[in-house]
């Protein structure tokens, strides 16, 4: 049920999938009836491996003892300080070691965990009756599955069920433990389901708040006829006075590739990104991605994907796991489609490698290691994230080791900053999303973009969308159902980390009052507002069990899920033009931004607030849509926690690569 580039790769993927299934079955058979291990001493426990949501107030019960839970154990780096110093040195312009990257095998040999330690951990897990499902060549972590009773016995904890984000999740009620000989080698034990709430940072103009009647028909005629515009203010409508005006343009129908090429400065589309590969990571896999991308290309004047230009490494669909908690393959299909069509639309000559996880938890790490352990690409776009940093602190550090490997090898990781502003509505406190908050990845925030009639750049504002409904009064006049700017709908994630210290590259650029000694994200930004979003073509999955798809259709997406692949595509164009590999880009980004002539577009508040009118085709409701109101996050001259140092352009990307 998956698309692959060649018949050879189809056979190889199928054999890999069947081999994995066989190993899983053998593992279950070989370990049955193994006695529970002795209780490890309390000194060998991991209090930082209990997720912050696993508290007594959220506890709802006890899971069945035979319920299977995915686990992941992150090993310590033998010398984490040296690995960080090396990653920083090879990524910093002006350093004698700048761009002197290591090969995957050399990085693993120099900084990775000892193979004997990995083997000892694997043997321990198998001896406790659990099935080891993945161990990357780097040895940075071990992925396994076990029943609740096996996990309780092996780690001297008690798995409970908790309510978090409207989901029932399994997690440990006390710090998990390991025997002393293993504990010294392990950084984190993840035996909770919190990571299965990883979601794409994808946004659409409509949504759950635009529900139609049960009949499926709109609730009534829109009070304002507001057909979408193909470019900024193509169509204008009259509405009640707001922001000093009664006339506003309508929301964008979805920008096309040629419009974004013009807005971001792609001067030679036919060769843009030539010789470069942009890797994309998501969960699962769309069964129609190649045909959808080629149909989309034909309709938008793009060259079709050449033979071998699109490749993918995906698990057999029979091995897709944890689909209900992860939001189903259909919930990730739009993300993969957007990522692929955004990269191809902006950099038509670039190669694309899609690597799909078998779920949205450890499967994402496995997908990343698939790329890093063989350096299949030096640019990786990741349009997903957790709810803030609400993952166990030890696991955050364990995942950062993967980012260190990427930086040491010269692989740039680009992560969406999120679509829910400061996340306070979800968590009760402000938090940037992880992995974007990691100091060794490039976090991509969002903007609302105005493109003119001639594909020319007009302006950008910070992505922070508010909406006020337009209602019709009994006398036929119109008014607003509330004061401006209205209710927050969505906006770029960002803010100050509670976990990671401020990296040196941000010092002197990020205001000290904002950082307070910690990492602040995002670093750069690109188009994210779905009301000024991107047009995509997709054959949506209609049956997640058999991955059946419907007819091809055109729709519109946004979110920092769009901003991230657009930024990655621009870096591919820059690397192609300069012949250099940027790798982890943040030190170069901040250095270039300080020059004042880098091409970065500083996104600051507009002198007059910008707004649009949108009529939902689903509900029939009409809204005045405001911009640049992103929860507690705010744009400002210079660095800000919505757009970082500014909006990415091809010129800015080239100045970064040229250092």
N, C-alpha and C positions, 0 to 999 in steps of 0.2 A: 504493500500500500504506500510505498515511498518512492520518490523520484530520485534517481541517481544519474550520474553523468554518462556511464558506460555500462555495458553488460558485465564487464569484468568486475566493476565496483559493486554491481548489484549482487553478483555471486559472493563476493568477499563479505559484504555486509550481512547477507543471509547466513553465511557460515559462521560469522562472528556471533550473530544473534543466537543461532542454534547451539553454538558452543557455550555461550553464557547460560542458556537454559539448561544444558546438560550439567554444567558445573553446579548450578543452583540445586538441581535434583540430587546430584551425588552428595553435595554438602549436607542436605537434609537427611539423607540416608546414613551417611557415615557418622554423624554426630548424635544420632538418636540415643537417648538413655544415658547420656553423660551426667555424672553426678555434679551437683552444684559445688562451686568453688568455696574455699574457706573465706570468711569475711576479712577483707584487708584491714590493716590498722587505720584508725581515723586520720593519722597524719598524712596519709596518701590520698586524701580526697580532693575534690575540685569544686570549691564553693562557687567559683566563677563560671562553672559549667551549668548552673541552674539559670534558665531564662528569666528575665525580669517579670514576665507575666505569670509565672508559676508560684503564686502566693496563696495563702490560706483563704483569702476572701474570694478568689476566683475559682477555688476548688469546687468541682461538681460531683465527683464520685471516683470510683475505681474501675479501670478498664478490665475486661475479661483477660484472664491469664494467658490465653492462647492468641491474643491479638498481636499481630506482627508490626513491629516498629522499625523504621530505618534508623541506623546509627552511623556516626562518623567520628573517628578519633583522629585528631591532629597531633602530629609529632613535633617536638621541639626542633628547631634548628640548632646544630651543635654550637654555632657561634652567630647568634642573631645580630649582634652588634656589627660584626664584620660584614654580614650580608647586607645590612642596611647601609653601611658606609660605602660598600661597593656599588649598590644600586644608585645611591646619590651621586657618587663620583662619575659614573659612566653616563649619567643623565644631565649633568650640569655643564653648560657651555663655559669654556674657559678653564675647566679642570683638565689637567694633563691626561687623565684617563677618559675624557669625554668620548663617547661612542665606541669605546674599546670593549665591546660586549663579549660575553662568553657564549659558547655553543651550549645547547641544552645539556649534553653529556658532561661538559666541563663544569657548568654551574651545579649540576646535581652532585658531581664528585667532590666539588670544593665546599659547597654550602648545605647540601641536602642531608637528611638523616642517614645514619649508618644502615646499611642493608640488614645487618644482623638484628638491629633494633626493630626494624619493620617486620622481619620474619618472626621475631619473638612475640610481637603483638598479634600478628595473624594467627600464630599457633595457639595463643591464649584464647582468642575469640572462638576459634574452631573447637577447642577443647571444652568450651562452655556450651556447645551446641548451636552456636550461631553460624550463619552462612556469610562468608566474605564475598562481596559482589564486585569490588573494584579496589585495586591498588595501583596508583599511577607509577610510572617509571621514576618519578621524582621521590617517591616514598613520603610525600608530605602528609598524607592522610591515608586512612583505611576506611572503606565503606562496608557496612555489614547490615544484616537484618537478623532480628531475633524476636522471640515472643516476649511479652511483658514479664513472664516468670523468669525467662532466661536472663533478661536484662537486670531484673531486680537482684538475682543471685550473683551475676558476674560483677556488678558494680556496687553492690551493697547499698542499694537505694530502693525507693518505692515509687513506681510509676503511678500517677494519678491523672484524672481528666480535669481540664480547666476550661473555662470560658474566656475566649480572647477574640476580639474582632468579629464577634458573631459566630465563631466556630468553636467546636468542642475539640480540644487538643490534648494529646497525651504528653506528659512531661514529668521529670523527677521532682519529688517533694523534698528531697534532701540531696546534699552534694554527692555525686557518684564518686566511687573510689576504685583504685587499682592496687594490685600487689606492689610492694616496694621496688622490686627489680624492674617493673614496667613504668611505674609512676614517674621516675626521674626522667624518662624519655618522652613523656606525653605532655602536651600543652593544654589540650581541651578534649572533653568527652561530650559529644552531642548525642543525646538519646531522647530528644523531644521532637515534636512535629511542628514547631514554630516556623522552621524554614520552608515548610510546605505552603506558607502563605505568600511566598515570593510571587509577585505579579508583574506583568508588563506595565510600563509607564505609558499607557495608551489612553487617549481621550478622544471623544467624539462630540460634535455640537449638541446632539440630542442625548438621551440617556434615561436613567431610571426616573428622573423628575419630569420627563416629558411623556408620561404614559397616556396611551389612548384609552378609550372606553373598552369594556370587555368585548364589544363587537369588533374591535380593531379599527373603528372609524374615528377620525378626529373628534374632539369634544365640540367643535363648532367652527365656523369660519374665523380665520385670524382677524383680529380687529384692525390690523395693518397689513396691507399687501406688500410684503418685503421680499421679492425674489432675490436670490443670492447674486453676488457680483463676481465677474470673472477677474476683475482687478479692483484696486482700491477706489471706492466711491464711483464705480461704474453706474450703479443704481443708487439713488438717494430717495428717502421718504421723509414726510413731515410727521412729526410726533410732538407730544407735549414738551414744553421747554425743559431743557436739562443742560448743565455745563455751559450755559450762555447761548444755547442754540436750539432751534426747532427742526433742523434738517441734518440728517445723518445718513451716511452710506450704509449699505446692507452687508451682512457677513459674506465672506468669500466662499465661493462654491468649492474651492480646493485648488490651490495653485498647481500648475503643471510643471514638468521638468524644465521646459524652456524658460518659464518665468523665474524659477529659482536659480537657474544658470545665470540669467541676467542680473538678478539681485545680488548674488554672491560673487560675481566676477569670474565666471568660467568663460574664458575667451576662445578656447579651442575644444569644444565638446567631443569631437571625433577622436581625440587623443587623450582626453582627460583621464588621468589615473592609469595610463598604459604601463604595463610592467609591474603593477602593484596588486596585491591581494588584500581585500578587506574581509576579515573573518567576522561572522555574526553568530552569537550564541543565544539560544532561547530553549525552552522546553518543547519536547515533542517535535512534530514535523508536519508541514502542510503537504497533502498528497497531490496538490495541483500547482505547486509553486512555479515550476518552470513554464508550464503552459500559460499560467496567469501572467507571469512577468513578460513573456513574449507577446501575448495579446495586448497587454498594457503598453509595451514598447511600440507596437504597430499603431495603436490608436494615438500615441503621443509623439510620433516622429522620432523615436529612438531606434538605434540599431538593435536587432534581435540579439539575444545572447548567442555568441559563437560556441561551437563545439568545445567543451571543456572550460568555458568561461565561468560557468556556474558549476560548483561541485558541492556535495554535501556528505557528511558523515552522521548518520542517524541510527538509533536502535530500531530493530524490527518493532513494528507497532504492537506485536504480541507481548513485548517487554515494557510497554509504557506502564508506569507504576503511579500510584497515589493520584489518580486522575481527578477524583472528586474534590480532594483538598486543594489540588493545584489549579482547579478551574477548567479542566478538560482540555483536550487538544484543540477544540474549537475556540476556547478562550485564548489560546496562544497563536492561532493561525493568522489573525489579523496583524499581530506583532511581526511575525516572520515575513509576511507579505509586505508590510510597510518598510521594514528594514532593507529587504532586497531591492524593492522598487525605488526607495529613496537613494540608496547607494548607486544603483544603475542610472537613475535619473540625473544625478549630479555629476557622476564620473563614469560615463558610458563605456570607457575602455578598460576600466578596472576589472580584475577577476574577483569573484565572490565565493567564499567558502562558508557554508552554513554547517554548524555543528550543533546538533540537538541533544538535550539531556533526556534521559528516560523518565525524569520527573523534574519538579521545580526545586528540589532540595539538593541532596548530594549529587544528583545527576548534572546539575549546573557546574559543580566543581570538576566532575569527570570530563565534561565537555571542554572546560578551560584547559585541563591538563592534557587532553588529546591534542590541543593546539600547541601548548608550550613545550611538551616533552619532545616534540619533533620540529618545533618552530615552523609551523605550517603557514604562519602569517606574522607580520610585525605590526599589524593594526587590527584591534579586536573591538567591535561594537557590542555593547551590552545594555539593552534597553529594558532593564528590570531592576527590582530592588525590594528590600524588606520594609516593614513599617518602622520608620525611624531606625534607631540602633537597638531595637528591642529583640536582640539576639544575645545569648549568653556572652559575657565579656571575653571569656577564654576563647570561644569560637571565633569571635571577631578577630582576635590576634592570630588564630590559626589560619583563617582565610587570608589575612594580610601576608602571610608567608608565600602564598601563591602569587600575590601581587609583586613581592620581592623577586621571585623567580622571573616573572615577566620583565621587570625593569632591568635585571641583571643580564637578560638575554637580548635586550633591545626591542621588546615588544610593548607597544603602547596600548593600554587598556582604557577605553572610554566608557563611562557609565552614566546613564540617565540620573538626574538629581531627584526625580520624583514629580508627582502631579498633585500633591495635596498640601502644598505650602509648607508651613512649619510643623505639620503633623499633630498640632496640639489638640485638634478636634478628635483625633483617634487615640492619642496616648494620654492626654491630660497635661502634657508638658511639651515644650518645643524641642524638636530633634531633627537633624538632617537624616536622610535615608542612607543606609549602608547597602552596598559597597561604595557608593559615591563618596562617602565621608572618609574613606581610607586615604592616607597621605601619599600612597604610591599608585593612585589611579587619577585620571582626568575626569572630573565631574562636569557634566554638561547641563547647564540650566536652560531656561526657556524665554522666548520673546514672542510678542505679537508683531507680525511683519506686514508692512504696507508696500505692495508692489504696484507700480503705475502701469498705464496703458501700454507703454513700450517696453515692458519687462524691466523697467528701471526701479532702482531702490529709492523709496521715498523716506521711510523712517521705521524705527522699531521702538516698542515700549517693552517694559518688563511684562512677562506673562503672569497675570494675576486677574482672572476673569470674575466679574460680578454681574449679576443680572437683576433687573427690575421688570416685573411683568407689566405690560401695557393692557389696560382694561377699558371696556366701553361703559360709559355711564348711562343711566336710564334715558337721558336726553340725547344720547347719540354721541356726545363728546368723549374724548379720550383723556385718561389720566394714568398715573402710575400707582401700582398697588404697594406703595412704600416709598421711603426716601432714597435718594441716591447716596452712595453708589450701588446699593442693593446687596443681596446676599452673596457671599463668596461661593463660587462654583468649583473652580480649580485653579491651580497656579504652580509655578516651578518650585520644587523642593530646594532646601538649602538651610544654612545656619551653622551654628557652632557645635562641634562634636563634644560629647561628654566623655569620650574615650581616648581620642588621639591627640597628642601634643602638637602644637603648631610647627609645621615643617619650616625649615630655614628659607625656602623659596617664597613663602608668603610674608616674611618679615619685611617691614618697610612698605608693603603694598596694601595689605589688609589692615584696616584701622585697628589699633590696639584695643579700643573699647569694644569692638565687635569680637575679636579673637579671644581676648582674655587668656592668652597662652595656649589656645587649642586650635586645631585644624578647622577651617571654615570652608564650606563648599557653597556654590559650585566654583569652577575655575574659568570656564568660558560658557557661551550660550549660543543657541541658534533657534530657529523657528519651532514653536511648540503649540501655540494657541490654536485649537481646532477650528475656531471661528475665522482664522486666517490660515487654515491648515493645508494639507497636501492631498491631492487626488490619488487614489490607489484603485487597482483592479483586482478583484478576488472572486473565486468560486467558493463560497462559504461552505464549511462542513455542516451537513444537515443531520448526520448520525455519527456520534463519537465512537460508537462501538465498532463499526465497520469502516469508519472514515469516508463515508459517502459524501459527495459534494453536490451543491446545486449549480445553477447556471452562473456564468461569469457576470459580474455586476461592477459598476463604478460607485465608489463611496469616498468618504472623506475622513481622514484621521489626523490627529495631532498628538500632543503630549511630548514630554521630553523623550519619549520613544522615537519621535521624529527628529528631535534636535540631535540626538546621539549619532545615528547613522549619517546625518548630514555633515556633522563635524568630522566623523571618521572618513567620509568621502573626500572632504576638502584636504585632510592630511594626506590621503593617497595621491591627490592631484599635486600637492606640494612636493611630496617625496619623488614622484615621477619627474617633476620639472627640475629638481635640484640634484637628483641622484643620491640623496642621503637618506639614511634611516633615522628617524627622530627618536624612536623608542618611547620611554616614559617622558611625556612632553612637558610636564608642569614647570620644571626649572627654566626651560627654554621659553615657555609661554609667559612667565612673569618677567623674565629678562627682556623679552621682546617688547612687552607692553610698556616697560619703563622708558623705552627709547622715544616714545611720542610720535613716531612716524612708522609704526608697524603695520598699519592697516586694520587694527582692531577698532570696532565701532563701539564707543562708550555709550551705553544705554542708560540715560538719565531721565528723570521725569519730564514729560512734555509741558510746555508753557500753558497749553490748553488741553485738558484731559481728552483722550481719544475714545470714541464709542462707536458702536455699530447697532443696527437693528436686525433682529433675527426672528423669523417665524418658523416654528417647529412644524414640519410636515407630519409628525406623529400625533401631537396633541392639538395642533391648531393654535396654540398660545403664541403670543408675540412678546418679545423682550427688548429692552434697551440693554445692550451688553457693554459693560465698562471694562477698561483695561488698567493694568499697572496698580492693582490693589491685591497684593499677595500676602494675606494674613498679616503676621507681624514682620514679614520680610519686606524690604523696601529697596527700590533702585535709588542710586545716588551717583553723582559725578565720581569717576574713578571706580574702585572696587566696590561691589555690593553683593549681598547674599542671594540675589535673584539671577544675575547675569555674569557674576565673576568679574574678570577684567574687561569684559565686553563681548560683543557678538563676533563669532568667527566669520572670516572672509577668506577667499583663496589667497588674497594678498597677505593677510595676517598669517595664514598657515605657511606660506612660502617664506616669510620672514623668520618664522620659528624654525623651519627646516634649514634655512640658510646660515644659521649661526655656527 
